[in-house]
Amino acid sequence: MGKLSGKYILGVDQGTTGTKAVVFDEKANQISLGYREIPRIHPKPGWVEQDPKLIWSATMEAIDEAFKKAKINPIDISAIGIADQGETVIIWDKITGEPIYNAIVWQCRRTAKICEELKKNEFSKEVERRTGLTIDPYFSATKIKWILENVPNALKKAEEGKLLFGTTDSWLIWKLTNGETHVTDYATASRTMLLNIHSLKWDEEILDWFNIPIEMLPKLKSNSEIVAETNPKVFFNIKKPISGVIVDQQGALFGQCCFNPGMIKNTYGTGCFVLMNTGEKPVFSKHGLLTTIAWVINNKASYALDGGVYIAGAAIQWLRDGLKIIKDAKETEEIANSIPDTGDVYFVPAFVGLAAPYWDMYARGIIIGITEGTKVNHIVRATLESIAYQVYDVLECMKADSKLELNVLRVDGGAVNNSFLMQFQSDILGIPIEIPEVTETTALGAAFLAGLSIGFWRNLKDLEEKRRVKKVYTPKMDEEKRVKLIQKWRKAVQRAMKWSEEE
């Protein structure tokens, strides 16, 4: 297997709103894209689930569509790279392959009370030191704990070695290999709150503390190596190497070629995720950011600072599906440009709490500044602006932690096609925004890792040469206006925080 076995690499981006499958050629050109949406289930306020079987079927349908659009035979691909949605938890029966519960999505807040109790324990500080993560419902550990405690006989079966846990990468690889391989990668594992990011091993003390049997965890693998082969029974009658696996945001960091310390990217998706490469040593934040593994290649770890925004594109979806004031996300650009400002309306889309740098589990969304003159257009524009403000908050923390001035932000994800948002983002940050030609950088990062491990691409320098910039936005707003807008945004955030029946 290797370069001669195909002309293309398949990059799979298994995201929260859906799965994308992208075919890339040797020059890293995007040849085709297949996509299938995956519905989210909301059994209670703040609870978010998905059907694991739909995650699998959507992924295979997206791959099939990508092959058909590219007019290629599946045999023409050299390897597969998979990027996953991260902290989302799936637990399934080792023998039957049946999930014992729906996938609990990273956005779900059902374990907030569990996290509050855990934080009272002194060991919680040790968990944060070892994993680089703050104890929060966002991460996998308390979701696993919840399923084991709430599904009948689950803990007993797990202790007997009858259940398997995985994030969506593990689930897809298990399905693609027809139940032969149960693995994950170091970057994804660093999002579970169960991996010691210093020793690069599952931390047995932490597992004991959460009461999670180690038997159910996947084997740890590097981000760029052949971890498995597809089973012909389930994958187009062929065997192909799965040779790149990474969590989505680190995949985008790699796809943006942020290989050196200080390089930074933001992905605009369901949420927003800002990552800064910090090099071979983990940097611990004093400003509410997370420390995480960027990737492990050839047994060498690179680390990153991570600032997550829970709700970005999901707020636009809410305008469409919840309020029904738009029919399509593309409309928002024209609507925002139709008015000079928001009419002093601010929207803090804290639907499931606030992440970095606030870490308020009980914050809830708020639209403030409404008057009789407020129109739908003002709310739409305020929604777009809220995305840029949240990214600004995270980048300010990164500057403080890294002691580095940021010169440019590399961006990707669906919202980069919204020129209003990109210009406003540049204005609020006061730095240029750089959009690559290939905006599906998460899938590209997974493909890069897959191609590197089989010699499809030679090295990191080879990958950097493949990166092409499509457009650059530069700041046009004067400093005084920028400062005033940010001050009002922060007042709005304070109003949204601690909004809870618990208070």
Buried (B, 14 or more C-beta within 10 A) or exposed (E): BEBEBBBBBBBBBBBBBBBBBBBBEBEBEBBBBBBBEBEBEEEEEBBBBBBBBBBBBBBBBBBBBBBEBBEBEBEBBBBBBBBBBBBBBBBBEBEEEEBBBBBBBBBBBBBBEBBBEBBEEEEBEBBBEBBBBBBBBBBBBBBBBBBBEEBEEBBEBBBEEBBBBBBBBBBBBBBBBBBEBBBBBBBBBBBBBBBBBBEBEBBEEBBEBBEBBEBBBBEBBBBBBBBBBBBEEBBBEEBBBBBBBBBBBBBBBBBBBBBEBBBBBBBBBBBBBBBBBBBEEBBEBEBBBBBBBBBBBEEEBBBBBBBBBBBBBBBBBBBBEEEEBBEEBEBBBEBBEEEEEBBBBBBBBBBBBBBBBBBBBBBBBBBBBBEEEBEEBBBBBBBBBBBBBBBBBBBBBBBBBBEBEBEBBBBBBBBBBBBBBBBBBBBBBEBBBBBBEBBBBBBBBBBBBBBBBBEBBEEBEBBEEBBEEEEEBEBEBEEEEBEEBBEBBEEBBEEBBEBEEEE
